[in-house]
Amino acid sequence: MFLKKKVQSIFKKTAQNLFKLFHGKIKYVNDDSLISKLEKKKINNLQPTAKCKKNYFTYMIKNGRVYTDYVENVAYISDNFLVNDASYQQIEGELKKSSFNVVLRKGTPRLIKKIRGRVLSLIQGASGSNYSHWLLEILPKIKMYSENYDIKDLNHIYTPKLETFHKETLSVLNLKNIGFINSKIFRHIEADELVTVDHPYYFSGTILEQNQFLPDWVLDWIRNTYLKFAKECEISDKVFIDRKDSKNLHNQIINNEEVLNYFSKKGFKTYRLEKLNFFEKIYLFNNAKIIAGVHGAGFANLVFSQPSTKIIEIKTKNNPNKIYEKISNFANLSYNLLEVPLIDSPDKTQGDIFLDDIALDKIDKYL
């Protein structure tokens, strides 16, 4: 095993050095204004939350390159200079300065796919595969782009691998005749005109800390864009969201069947959101009177709920993520939080949350 890892390490290092020779070393410059092929334009009509004291910008690079490791780093490159303000580095949940970008050490160890025309890049490491990140962070970048440029002038959009929910959200955005480039397959592209935008609310610190800065304009845009496309389906006034189909093993209830029985006796209907299409989810959240469930990406749909809808979010005490409380406050929902201990079980497939009688009694008080 040691020998195998050693060989793999040598092979990887050799490949990186060969690509450095082929593509050239990526250089760091403190001031993006020194990059001649970069057009950086302020977005005037959209603002982050007042606490951030920041401005948004679009970044267009003539004959620009973008490289991603599809996990933590996205590097925008002009003539082998890293474009600092546009590049993205998220290391184990912490947002880092561009000087930490992996390309400065390892180069761009992928073949270049050359694209003709204008490409809008929406990629953001691994988070694009998550429903909540996609809806609240990545899709709004299309709105940001449209503030400075015409959507009709776009030829391609550089995206994460598009799953069904991605395609559904994109299908109503008037993106006809625009091609989509899969960044999981093409990790390194070059375009005649490469455009990207700032993140709507990630600026510094940890991702979880930045969620408090989710701006109202993002939620307004999502509601105004998608609510009219809600697809009627059979629903209950009382909704419990079951995460058992989630690909993530965290935020899972160990005694799930017991909890489902509890909510069933209270008149709730259980939903696994993976069984609904995007437009049915909009209808479900817009028409339910009470929505309960464990913290997870599906709660991003609270943006579609009507004022005074009662929300019961269950999450572990070690989880500082308040993004769904933020959405609830924006939408004037009746938000209730139940915090429970994190169960550190050696068998993670069983989950990490146990709702005992005391916890269920607390839920009774919210109903």
C-alpha positions in Angstrom: 0.0 0.0 0.0 2.8 2.4 0.9 4.6 1.7 -2.4 1.4 2.2 -4.4 0.8 5.6 -2.8 4.5 6.5 -3.4 4.2 5.7 -7.1 0.9 7.6 -7.4 2.5 10.6 -5.7 5.5 10.6 -8.0 3.2 10.2 -11.1 1.0 13.1 -9.9 4.0 15.4 -9.3 5.6 14.5 -12.7 2.3 15.3 -14.4 2.0 18.6 -12.6 5.5 19.6 -13.7 4.9 18.6 -17.3 1.7 20.8 -17.4 3.7 23.7 -15.9 6.1 23.4 -18.8 3.2 23.1 -21.3 0.9 25.8 -19.9 3.4 28.0 -18.0 3.7 28.9 -14.4 0.8 30.9 -12.9 1.9 34.2 -11.5 0.5 36.2 -8.6 0.0 40.0 -8.8 -1.4 42.0 -6.0 -3.3 44.5 -8.2 -5.8 43.2 -10.7 -5.8 46.6 -12.5 -2.3 45.6 -13.9 -4.0 42.8 -15.9 -4.5 44.4 -19.3 -7.1 42.0 -20.7 -9.4 42.2 -17.6 -12.5 44.4 -17.7 -13.8 44.8 -14.2 -17.2 46.6 -13.9 -19.2 47.6 -10.8 -22.7 46.3 -10.6 -24.7 49.3 -9.6 -28.3 48.0 -9.1 -27.6 45.2 -6.7 -26.0 45.5 -3.2 -24.8 43.0 -0.6 -26.3 43.4 2.9 -25.3 46.7 4.5 -23.1 44.9 7.0 -20.7 43.8 4.3 -19.8 47.3 3.0 -18.8 45.8 -0.3 -19.6 46.3 -3.9 -20.3 43.7 -6.6 -18.3 43.4 -9.8 -18.4 41.5 -13.1 -15.0 40.3 -14.5 -14.5 39.9 -18.3 -11.2 38.4 -19.4 -10.3 38.5 -23.1 -8.9 35.1 -24.1 -9.2 34.1 -20.4 -8.8 30.7 -18.8 -10.5 29.1 -15.9 -9.3 26.0 -14.0 -11.0 24.2 -11.2 -10.1 21.2 -9.1 -13.9 20.7 -8.7 -13.5 20.7 -4.9 -12.1 23.8 -3.3 -10.4 26.0 -5.9 -11.5 28.0 -9.0 -8.7 30.0 -10.7 -9.4 32.7 -13.3 -6.3 33.4 -15.4 -5.2 36.1 -17.9 -1.9 35.6 -19.6 -0.8 33.3 -16.8 -1.7 35.9 -14.2 -4.1 34.8 -11.5 -7.1 37.2 -11.4 -7.3 37.7 -7.6 -10.7 39.2 -7.0 -12.5 36.7 -9.3 -10.8 33.5 -8.1 -12.3 31.3 -5.4 -10.6 29.4 -2.7 -12.5 27.5 0.0 -10.3 25.4 2.2 -12.2 23.1 4.5 -15.1 25.5 4.8 -12.9 28.6 5.2 -12.7 31.3 2.5 -9.1 32.1 1.7 -7.2 34.9 -0.1 -6.2 34.2 -3.7 -2.6 33.7 -2.6 -3.8 30.3 -1.4 -5.1 29.2 -4.7 -3.8 25.8 -5.7 -2.7 26.8 -9.2 0.1 29.0 -7.7 1.7 25.8 -6.4 0.6 23.1 -8.7 -0.2 24.9 -12.0 -3.1 23.8 -14.1 -2.7 20.1 -14.6 -5.5 19.6 -17.2 -5.7 19.9 -20.9 -7.3 23.1 -22.2 -10.7 23.0 -23.9 -10.9 26.0 -26.1 -14.4 27.6 -26.4 -15.4 30.2 -29.1 -17.5 33.2 -28.1 -18.5 34.4 -24.6 -18.7 32.1 -21.6 -20.2 32.9 -18.2 -18.6 30.9 -15.5 -20.9 29.9 -12.5 -18.6 27.3 -11.0 -17.8 27.3 -7.2 -15.9 24.2 -6.2 -17.9 21.2 -5.1 -20.9 23.3 -3.8 -22.6 23.4 -7.1 -23.9 19.9 -6.6 -25.9 20.9 -3.5 -29.4 22.1 -4.1 -29.3 24.9 -1.5 -26.0 26.3 -2.7 -27.2 26.2 -6.3 -30.5 27.9 -5.7 -29.2 30.6 -3.2 -25.7 31.3 -4.4 -25.0 30.1 -8.0 -28.2 30.8 -9.9 -28.3 34.5 -8.7 -25.0 35.0 -10.5 -27.0 34.9 -13.8 -29.0 37.9 -12.5 -25.7 39.7 -11.5 -24.3 39.1 -15.0 -27.4 40.5 -16.6 -27.0 43.8 -14.8 -23.9 44.6 -16.8 -24.2 42.5 -19.9 -27.0 41.2 -22.2 -27.9 37.5 -21.8 -28.4 37.3 -25.6 -24.6 37.9 -26.0 -23.8 34.7 -24.1 -22.7 31.6 -26.1 -22.0 29.2 -23.2 -22.4 28.8 -19.4 -19.8 26.9 -17.5 -21.5 24.9 -14.8 -21.2 22.0 -12.4 -22.4 18.7 -13.8 -26.1 19.3 -14.4 -28.5 17.0 -12.6 -32.2 17.1 -13.0 -32.8 19.9 -10.5 -30.2 22.1 -12.2 -31.8 21.7 -15.6 -35.3 22.4 -14.2 -34.2 25.7 -12.6 -32.4 26.7 -15.8 -35.3 25.8 -18.1 -37.4 28.9 -17.4 -34.6 31.5 -17.6 -34.8 32.3 -21.3 -31.4 30.8 -22.0 -32.2 29.5 -25.5 -29.3 28.9 -27.9 -26.9 28.9 -25.0 -24.7 25.8 -24.5 -23.7 24.4 -21.2 -20.1 23.2 -20.4 -19.7 20.5 -17.8 -16.9 21.5 -15.4 -16.6 18.0 -14.1 -15.5 16.8 -17.5 -13.7 20.0 -18.6 -11.7 21.3 -15.6 -9.7 23.8 -17.7 -11.2 25.9 -20.5 -10.2 29.0 -22.4 -12.7 31.3 -24.0 -12.6 34.3 -26.4 -14.5 36.2 -23.6 -14.6 34.7 -20.1 -17.0 36.3 -17.6 -17.6 35.7 -14.0 -19.1 37.7 -11.1 -18.6 38.0 -7.3 -20.2 35.7 -4.9 -23.5 37.2 -3.7 -22.5 36.9 0.0 -19.3 35.0 0.6 -16.5 37.5 1.4 -14.3 36.3 4.2 -14.2 33.9 7.2 -16.0 30.6 7.1 -18.9 29.8 4.8 -21.2 29.2 7.8 -20.4 32.6 9.1 -21.1 34.2 5.7 -24.6 32.8 5.5 -25.9 35.6 7.7 -25.1 38.0 4.9 -27.5 36.4 2.4 -29.0 39.5 0.8 -32.7 40.2 0.3 -32.3 40.8 -3.4 -31.3 37.2 -3.9 -34.5 35.9 -2.2 -36.7 38.5 -4.0 -35.2 37.4 -7.3 -35.8 33.7 -6.7 -39.4 34.3 -5.6 -40.1 36.6 -8.5 -38.5 34.3 -11.0 -39.8 31.0 -10.0 -43.0 31.3 -7.9 -45.2 31.7 -11.0 -44.1 28.3 -12.3 -45.3 26.3 -9.3 -46.9 23.0 -10.4 -49.9 21.9 -8.5 -49.6 18.5 -6.8 -51.4 16.7 -4.0 -50.1 18.1 -0.7 -50.9 18.3 3.0 -51.2 21.4 5.1 -48.8 19.7 7.5 -45.5 18.7 6.0 -42.6 16.7 7.4 -39.4 16.6 5.3 -37.7 13.2 5.5 -34.0 13.3 4.5 -33.5 9.5 4.2 -32.9 9.8 0.4 -30.1 12.4 0.9 -26.7 11.5 -0.3 -25.3 13.1 2.9 -25.1 10.9 6.0 -25.1 13.8 8.4 -28.3 15.4 9.7 -30.0 12.0 9.7 -32.4 10.8 12.4 -31.3 7.5 14.0 -34.8 6.6 15.2 -36.4 7.8 11.9 -39.4 5.4 11.9 -40.4 6.4 15.4 -40.2 10.1 14.4 -42.2 9.5 11.2 -44.9 7.7 13.3 -45.0 10.6 15.7 -45.6 13.2 13.0 -48.1 10.9 11.2 -50.2 10.8 14.4 -50.1 14.6 14.5 -51.6 14.8 11.0 -48.4 15.4 9.0 -47.7 13.9 5.6 -44.1 12.8 5.0 -42.3 14.0 1.9 -39.0 13.0 0.4 -38.2 16.0 -1.8 -36.1 13.9 -4.2 -39.4 12.4 -5.4 -40.8 15.9 -6.4 -39.6 18.0 -9.3 -38.5 21.5 -8.7 -41.8 23.1 -9.6 -43.8 20.7 -7.3 -41.5 21.7 -4.5 -42.4 25.3 -5.0 -46.1 24.4 -4.8 -45.6 22.3 -1.7 -43.7 25.0 0.2 -46.0 27.7 -1.0 -49.2 25.9 0.2 -48.1 24.2 3.4 -49.2 25.7 6.7 -46.6 23.9 8.9 -43.2 22.5 7.7 -41.0 20.5 9.9 -37.8 18.6 9.3 -34.1 18.3 10.0 -31.7 21.0 8.7 -30.8 20.3 5.1 -30.7 21.6 1.6 -34.5 21.2 1.0 -35.2 24.0 3.5 -33.9 26.4 0.8 -37.4 26.1 -0.5 -38.7 28.2 2.4 -38.1 31.1 0.1 -41.3 30.1 -1.6 -43.4 29.8 1.6 -46.2 32.3 2.5 -46.0 34.6 5.4 -46.9 33.1 8.8 -46.1 29.6 7.7 -45.0 27.7 10.8 -41.4 26.3 10.5 -39.8 23.7 12.8 -36.2 23.2 12.0 -34.3 20.5 13.8 -30.6 20.6 14.0 -27.6 19.7 16.2 -26.3 22.2 18.7 -22.9 22.2 17.1 -24.3 23.5 13.8 -24.0 27.3 13.5 -25.7 27.6 10.1 -28.6 30.0 10.4 -29.4 30.5 6.8 -32.9 29.0 7.0 -33.7 31.2 10.0 -32.5 34.1 7.8 -34.8 33.1 5.0 -37.7 32.7 7.5 -37.2 36.2 8.7 -37.1 37.5 5.2 -40.4 35.8 4.3 -42.1 36.6 7.6 -42.4 32.9 8.5 -43.1 31.7 12.1 -39.7 30.1 12.7 -39.0 27.6 15.5 -35.7 25.9 16.2 -35.2 22.6 18.1 -31.5 22.0 18.9 -30.5 18.5 19.9 -27.2 16.9 20.8 -24.9 15.5 18.1 -24.7 11.8 18.4 -21.1 10.7 17.7 -21.9 7.2 16.5 -19.2 5.0 15.0 -21.7 3.8 12.5 -22.5 7.0 10.6 -24.9 5.2 8.3 -27.4 5.2 11.2 -27.4 9.0 11.4 -26.3 11.5 14.0 -29.6 12.8 15.6 -31.8 11.0 18.1 -35.1 12.5 18.9 -36.1 11.3 22.4 -39.3 11.8 24.2 -38.1 15.2 25.6 -37.3 16.5 22.1 -40.7 15.3 20.8 -42.4 17.0 23.7 -40.7 20.2 22.7 -42.0 19.8 19.2 -45.5 19.4 20.6 -45.3 22.9 22.0 -44.5 24.3 18.5 -47.5 22.6 16.8 
